[in-house]
Amino acid sequence: MGENGMKLKSCSVRSGKTVDYFGINSIGNIESFVSNVKRVYIITSRSAAKISGALDDVVAILNRYKISYRIYDRVLPNPSTNTVNEVSVDVWRFRADAIIAIGGGSVIDVAKIVSVIAECGGVVENYIADSQSFCGSLPLVAVNLTHGTGSEVNRYAVVTIDQPRTKIGLASEFMYPIISVDDPRYLLSLPLNQTIYTTLDAFYHAVEAACSRNSSPYIVAIAEEVVKIISEWLPKVVKNLNDIDGRSWLLYASMLAGIAIDNSRAHLIHAIENVLSGLNTNLPHGAGLAMLGPAALTYLYASEYENLYRVLRHLDPSIQPDPSDNVKVGEAVRRFQQLVGFSERLSSYGFTIDDIDRITETIEKALSYALKLAPIDVTREIIRDVYLKALYLV
């Protein structure tokens, strides 16, 4: 139970065109949809869907209604355009009339883009170049397996491109899943490192949404709830990965954070990280954000201290709504991350000071749209400073 003694119950939540079914055994809510389709294409990663038990549950439902299905289980973290295009062709050849994604952000993002390409044709590069190419999508069900993505309740998807080497975001009303499932049972198999990484991903979704140029009192209220929940429950869950109540609350926080960025946007921290994990796809997205976040927040807090005070005071009650507390805020975030077991640095992933010009140039060339949503004018000097501090963890 939370601070107020309230225990999370199963419920449904609407976000955009998505109905999210939240709670234990909520997977059963896909039956009414599945019973009306004939051919389903399932997209997963190599093992998470199987280990969590989610794949078995979905297949059992499909078999109960005698639905034909095919499984693609080779989605990797930070997936490439080649993966998206390969799956899109296979979905079209299979003549699927619906897609079910079972996984975290990488899996759900692939499924979102594939759902559009399978309906409208072309390749993912067409949609990156021209957002007007979106014409519709196959119905998509998203079964979420992490408490970090938020992709199950929003219209965004990210894919890794080659020129320049980075991750880039796509957005369309057609990429909302029609149904999503957030069942905390499936998160009990999430290992410790992914538990930390994905929760910190949700944390930074909330923080950046709260201080985006598109933010609002509604978003700040959501973001405050997200950080309050994470600050209470993540330290407990890392000590007991089988804490189903804790998993439920972190999953709820992640879902809220997904709604926050759907109505606002991520910007500075995500923009830098998208280049980093595009260059090294072995860098977990949440880990990259956590390395960059403390330094970036010293700049963001100095500008948007009123909104960020409401959100971040739950990490350190001594924080004041004053721009002069910006360094203190960065230190408070770093201490919290260390408290839950995170102290990684970019140098451990092969990054060096020699990469800084390439990273800065790629951000300016491919991700300037994200930087424009930051509440500050993001200069090269700011990007360099945030990167260097994440490189050596200072």
C-alpha positions as CSV (number, residue, x, y, z in Angstrom):
1,M,0.0,0.0,0.0
2,G,1.0,3.6,-0.6
3,E,1.5,6.4,2.0
4,N,-2.2,6.9,2.2
5,G,-2.9,3.2,2.7
6,M,-4.6,2.9,-0.7
7,K,-4.2,-0.4,-2.5
8,L,-4.2,-0.3,-6.3
9,K,-7.2,-2.0,-7.9
10,S,-7.8,-3.1,-11.5
11,C,-9.2,-0.4,-13.7
12,S,-9.3,1.0,-17.2
13,V,-7.8,4.3,-18.3
14,R,-8.3,6.2,-21.6
15,S,-5.4,7.9,-23.2
16,G,-5.9,9.3,-26.7
17,K,-7.5,6.4,-28.7
18,T,-6.2,3.8,-26.3
19,V,-8.1,2.0,-23.6
20,D,-5.5,0.7,-21.0
21,Y,-6.6,-2.2,-18.8
22,F,-4.6,-2.0,-15.6
23,G,-4.3,-4.7,-12.9
24,I,-3.7,-8.3,-12.1
25,N,-5.2,-10.6,-14.7
26,S,-6.2,-7.7,-16.9
27,I,-5.0,-9.7,-20.0
28,G,-8.5,-11.2,-20.1
29,N,-9.8,-7.9,-21.4
30,I,-8.3,-8.5,-24.9
31,E,-10.8,-11.4,-25.4
32,S,-13.6,-9.3,-26.7
33,F,-11.3,-7.8,-29.4
34,V,-9.6,-11.1,-30.3
35,S,-12.9,-12.9,-30.8
36,N,-13.6,-10.6,-33.8
37,V,-10.4,-11.1,-35.7
38,K,-9.0,-14.0,-37.8
39,R,-5.2,-13.6,-38.2
40,V,-3.0,-12.0,-35.5
41,Y,0.7,-11.2,-35.8
42,I,2.6,-11.2,-32.5
43,I,5.7,-9.1,-32.1
44,T,8.1,-9.8,-29.1
45,S,11.7,-9.8,-28.1
46,R,13.8,-13.0,-27.7
47,S,12.8,-14.0,-24.2
48,A,10.8,-11.5,-22.1
49,A,7.4,-12.4,-23.4
50,K,8.1,-16.1,-22.7
51,I,9.7,-15.7,-19.3
52,S,7.0,-13.3,-18.0
53,G,4.2,-15.7,-19.0
54,A,2.5,-13.1,-21.1
55,L,3.1,-14.9,-24.4
56,D,1.5,-18.1,-23.0
57,D,-1.5,-16.2,-21.8
58,V,-2.0,-14.5,-25.2
59,V,-1.5,-17.7,-27.2
60,A,-4.0,-19.5,-24.9
61,I,-6.6,-16.8,-25.7
62,L,-5.9,-17.0,-29.4
63,N,-6.2,-20.8,-29.4
64,R,-9.5,-20.6,-27.4
65,Y,-11.0,-18.6,-30.3
66,K,-9.1,-20.6,-33.0
67,I,-7.3,-17.5,-34.2
68,S,-4.4,-18.0,-36.7
69,Y,-1.2,-16.3,-35.5
70,R,2.5,-15.9,-36.3
71,I,5.2,-14.9,-33.9
72,Y,8.2,-12.6,-34.6
73,D,10.5,-12.8,-31.6
74,R,13.7,-11.1,-32.7
75,V,13.2,-7.4,-31.7
76,L,16.3,-6.1,-30.0
77,P,16.7,-3.0,-27.8
78,N,16.9,0.3,-29.7
79,P,15.6,-1.4,-32.9
80,S,16.7,-0.4,-36.4
81,T,14.8,0.6,-39.5
82,N,15.8,-2.7,-41.0
83,T,13.9,-4.6,-38.2
84,V,10.8,-2.4,-38.7
85,N,10.8,-2.9,-42.5
86,E,11.5,-6.7,-42.2
87,V,8.5,-7.2,-39.8
88,S,6.3,-4.9,-41.9
89,V,6.8,-7.1,-45.0
90,D,6.1,-10.3,-43.0
91,V,2.9,-8.8,-41.5
92,W,1.7,-7.9,-45.0
93,R,2.6,-11.4,-46.3
94,F,0.8,-13.1,-43.4
95,R,-2.3,-11.0,-44.2
96,A,-2.7,-10.1,-40.5
97,D,-5.8,-8.2,-39.6
98,A,-4.4,-7.3,-36.1
99,I,-1.1,-7.0,-34.3
100,I,-0.3,-7.9,-30.7
101,A,2.9,-6.5,-29.2
102,I,4.2,-8.2,-26.1
103,G,7.2,-6.4,-24.6
104,G,8.7,-3.1,-23.5
105,G,9.2,0.1,-25.4
106,S,11.3,-1.3,-28.2
107,V,8.8,-4.0,-29.0
108,I,5.8,-1.7,-28.7
109,D,7.4,1.0,-30.8
110,V,8.3,-1.5,-33.6
111,A,4.7,-2.8,-33.5
112,K,3.3,0.8,-33.7
113,I,5.3,1.7,-36.8
114,V,4.7,-1.7,-38.4
115,S,0.9,-1.3,-37.9
116,V,1.0,1.8,-40.0
117,I,3.3,0.4,-42.8
118,A,1.3,-2.8,-43.1
119,E,-1.8,-0.7,-43.7
120,C,-0.4,2.2,-45.8
121,G,2.7,0.6,-47.5
122,G,6.2,1.9,-48.0
123,V,9.1,1.7,-45.6
124,V,9.8,3.4,-42.3
125,E,12.1,5.9,-44.1
126,N,9.0,7.3,-45.9
127,Y,7.3,8.2,-42.6
128,I,10.5,9.7,-41.2
129,A,10.8,12.0,-44.2
130,D,7.1,12.8,-44.5
131,S,4.7,12.7,-41.6
132,Q,1.8,13.1,-44.1
133,S,2.5,9.5,-45.2
134,F,0.5,8.2,-42.2
135,C,-2.9,7.1,-43.6
136,G,-4.1,4.5,-41.1
137,S,-3.0,1.4,-39.2
138,L,-3.9,-2.1,-38.4
139,P,-5.5,-2.5,-35.0
140,L,-2.8,-2.9,-32.3
141,V,-2.9,-4.4,-28.8
142,A,0.1,-3.6,-26.6
143,V,0.9,-5.9,-23.7
144,N,3.4,-4.0,-21.7
145,L,6.3,-5.8,-19.8
146,T,8.1,-2.9,-18.1
147,H,7.4,-0.1,-15.8
148,G,9.2,2.5,-17.9
149,T,8.0,2.7,-21.5
150,G,4.7,4.6,-21.4
151,S,4.5,3.6,-25.1
152,E,1.4,1.5,-24.4
153,V,-0.6,4.7,-23.9
154,N,0.8,7.3,-26.3
155,R,1.2,8.0,-30.0
156,Y,5.0,8.0,-30.2
157,A,7.5,5.5,-31.4
158,V,11.3,5.6,-31.7
159,V,13.5,3.9,-34.3
160,T,17.3,3.8,-34.9
161,I,18.4,5.3,-38.2
162,D,21.8,5.1,-39.9
163,Q,22.3,8.5,-41.4
164,P,23.0,10.2,-39.0
165,R,23.4,7.4,-36.5
166,T,20.7,8.2,-33.9
167,K,17.3,7.3,-32.7
168,I,14.5,9.4,-34.0
169,G,10.9,9.8,-32.9
170,L,7.7,9.4,-35.0
171,A,4.3,10.6,-33.9
172,S,0.8,9.9,-35.2
173,E,-2.7,9.5,-34.0
174,F,-2.7,6.2,-36.0
175,M,-0.1,4.8,-33.6
176,Y,-2.2,4.7,-30.5
177,P,-2.8,1.0,-29.5
178,I,-6.5,0.4,-29.4
179,I,-6.1,-1.7,-26.3
180,S,-3.2,-1.9,-23.9
181,V,-2.6,-4.2,-20.9
182,D,-0.6,-3.3,-17.8
183,D,-0.6,-6.4,-15.7
184,P,2.0,-6.3,-12.8
185,R,2.3,-10.1,-12.8
186,Y,4.3,-9.9,-15.9
187,L,6.9,-7.6,-14.3
188,L,7.9,-10.0,-11.5
189,S,10.4,-11.5,-13.9
190,L,12.0,-8.2,-14.8
191,P,15.6,-8.4,-13.6
192,L,17.1,-5.9,-11.2
193,N,19.0,-3.8,-13.7
194,Q,16.0,-3.5,-16.0
195,T,13.8,-2.7,-13.0
196,I,16.1,0.3,-12.2
197,Y,16.6,1.4,-15.8
198,T,12.9,1.3,-16.9
199,T,11.7,3.1,-13.7
200,L,14.2,5.9,-14.2
201,D,13.0,6.1,-17.8
202,A,9.5,6.8,-16.4
203,F,11.0,9.3,-13.9
204,Y,12.6,11.3,-16.7
205,H,9.4,11.2,-18.8
206,A,7.6,12.9,-16.0
207,V,10.3,15.4,-15.2
208,E,10.8,16.5,-18.8
209,A,7.1,16.6,-19.5
210,A,6.7,18.9,-16.5
211,C,9.1,21.5,-17.8
212,S,8.5,21.2,-21.6
213,R,7.3,24.3,-23.4
214,N,4.1,22.4,-24.0
215,S,3.5,21.6,-20.3
216,S,0.5,22.7,-18.3
217,P,-0.8,22.4,-14.7
218,Y,-2.4,19.1,-15.7
219,I,0.9,17.7,-16.8
220,V,2.7,19.0,-13.7
221,A,0.1,17.4,-11.4
222,I,0.6,14.0,-13.2
223,A,4.4,14.4,-13.1
224,E,4.3,15.1,-9.4
225,E,2.3,11.9,-8.7
226,V,4.8,9.9,-10.8
227,V,7.8,11.1,-8.9
228,K,6.1,10.7,-5.6
229,I,5.2,7.1,-6.4
230,I,8.7,6.3,-7.7
231,S,10.5,7.9,-4.8
232,E,8.4,5.7,-2.4
233,W,8.3,2.4,-4.2
234,L,11.5,2.0,-6.3
235,P,13.7,1.7,-3.2
236,K,11.4,-1.0,-1.9
237,V,11.1,-3.0,-5.1
238,V,14.9,-3.1,-5.7
239,K,15.1,-4.9,-2.3
240,N,12.3,-7.3,-3.1
241,L,11.7,-7.9,-6.8
242,N,8.7,-10.1,-6.0
243,D,6.9,-7.2,-4.3
244,I,3.7,-7.3,-6.5
245,D,2.2,-4.2,-4.8
246,G,5.4,-2.3,-5.5
247,R,5.5,-3.5,-9.1
248,S,1.8,-2.3,-9.4
249,W,2.6,1.2,-8.2
250,L,5.7,1.5,-10.4
251,L,3.6,0.3,-13.4
252,Y,1.0,2.8,-12.6
253,A,3.6,5.6,-12.4
254,S,5.0,4.5,-15.7
255,M,1.5,4.6,-17.3
256,L,0.9,8.1,-16.0
257,A,4.3,9.2,-17.2
258,G,3.4,7.9,-20.7
259,I,0.2,10.0,-20.6
260,A,2.3,13.0,-19.5
261,I,4.6,12.9,-22.5
262,D,1.7,12.3,-24.8
263,N,0.3,15.6,-23.7
264,S,3.6,17.4,-23.4
265,R,7.0,16.2,-24.6
266,A,10.4,15.0,-23.6
267,H,13.3,17.2,-24.8
268,L,16.9,17.9,-23.7
269,I,17.7,14.7,-21.8
270,H,16.0,12.4,-24.3
271,A,17.5,14.2,-27.3
272,I,21.0,13.6,-26.1
273,E,20.3,10.0,-25.0
274,N,18.7,9.1,-28.3
275,V,22.0,9.9,-30.1
276,L,24.0,7.9,-27.5
277,S,21.9,4.7,-27.6
278,G,21.7,5.1,-31.4
279,L,25.5,5.0,-31.6
280,N,25.7,2.2,-29.1
281,T,22.5,0.1,-29.1
282,N,23.8,-1.9,-26.1
283,L,23.2,1.2,-23.9
284,P,19.9,0.8,-22.1
285,H,17.7,3.8,-22.7
286,G,16.9,4.4,-19.1
287,A,20.5,4.1,-18.1
288,G,21.5,6.7,-20.6
289,L,18.8,9.1,-19.3
290,A,20.0,8.5,-15.7
291,M,23.6,9.3,-16.5
292,L,22.6,12.6,-18.3
293,G,19.8,13.6,-16.0
294,P,21.4,15.2,-12.9
295,A,23.6,17.5,-14.9
296,A,20.8,18.4,-17.3
297,L,18.5,19.2,-14.5
298,T,20.8,21.9,-13.1
299,Y,20.1,23.8,-16.3
300,L,16.4,23.0,-16.5
301,Y,15.7,23.8,-12.8
302,A,17.3,27.2,-13.1
303,S,14.6,28.1,-15.7
304,E,11.6,26.1,-14.7
305,Y,12.1,25.9,-10.9
306,E,8.4,26.5,-10.0
307,N,7.1,23.4,-11.9
308,L,10.1,21.3,-11.2
309,Y,10.0,22.2,-7.5
310,R,6.6,20.6,-7.2
311,V,7.8,17.5,-8.9
312,L,11.3,17.0,-7.4
313,R,10.7,18.1,-3.8
314,H,9.6,14.5,-3.2
315,L,13.2,13.4,-3.5
316,D,14.5,16.1,-1.1
317,P,12.1,18.1,1.0
318,S,14.8,20.8,1.6
319,I,14.7,21.8,-2.1
320,Q,13.3,25.3,-2.5
321,P,11.4,26.9,-5.5
322,D,14.4,29.1,-6.2
323,P,16.7,28.9,-9.3
324,S,19.7,29.0,-7.0
325,D,18.8,25.5,-5.9
326,N,19.6,24.1,-9.3
327,V,22.8,22.4,-8.3
328,K,21.2,21.0,-5.2
329,V,18.5,19.5,-7.4
330,G,21.0,17.7,-9.6
331,E,22.7,16.4,-6.5
332,A,19.4,15.2,-5.0
333,V,18.5,13.3,-8.2
334,R,22.0,11.7,-8.3
335,R,21.7,10.6,-4.6
336,F,18.3,9.0,-5.3
337,Q,19.7,7.1,-8.2
338,Q,22.6,5.9,-6.1
339,L,20.1,4.9,-3.4
340,V,18.3,2.5,-5.7
341,G,21.6,1.1,-7.0
342,F,22.4,3.2,-10.1
343,S,25.9,4.8,-10.5
344,E,26.9,4.0,-14.1
345,R,28.9,6.3,-16.4
346,L,29.0,6.7,-20.1
347,S,32.7,5.8,-20.3
348,S,31.7,2.2,-19.3
349,Y,29.8,2.0,-22.6
350,G,32.9,3.0,-24.7
351,F,32.1,6.7,-25.0
352,T,35.0,9.1,-24.8
353,I,35.7,12.8,-25.0
354,D,36.5,12.3,-28.7
355,D,32.8,11.6,-29.4
356,I,31.6,14.9,-28.3
357,D,31.6,16.8,-31.6
358,R,29.9,14.0,-33.4
359,I,27.2,13.7,-30.8
360,T,26.6,17.5,-30.7
361,E,26.4,17.7,-34.5
362,T,23.9,14.8,-34.7
363,I,21.7,16.3,-32.0
364,E,21.6,19.6,-33.9
365,K,21.0,18.0,-37.3
366,A,18.5,15.3,-36.4
367,L,16.9,16.2,-33.1
368,S,16.6,20.0,-33.1
369,Y,12.8,19.5,-33.0
370,A,13.2,18.0,-29.5
371,L,15.5,20.7,-28.3
372,K,13.0,23.4,-29.3
373,L,10.6,22.0,-26.7
374,A,13.1,22.5,-23.8
375,P,12.4,25.5,-21.6
376,I,15.8,26.9,-22.3
377,D,17.9,27.7,-25.3
378,V,20.1,24.6,-25.6
379,T,23.6,25.7,-26.7
380,R,26.5,23.5,-27.7
381,E,28.1,24.3,-24.4
382,I,25.2,22.9,-22.5
383,I,25.2,19.7,-24.5
384,R,29.0,19.3,-24.0
385,D,28.8,20.0,-20.3
386,V,25.9,17.5,-19.7
387,Y,27.8,14.8,-21.8
388,L,31.1,15.3,-20.1
389,K,29.6,15.1,-16.6
390,A,27.8,11.9,-17.6
391,L,31.0,10.5,-19.2
392,Y,32.9,10.7,-15.9
393,L,30.0,10.9,-13.5
394,V,31.0,14.2,-11.8
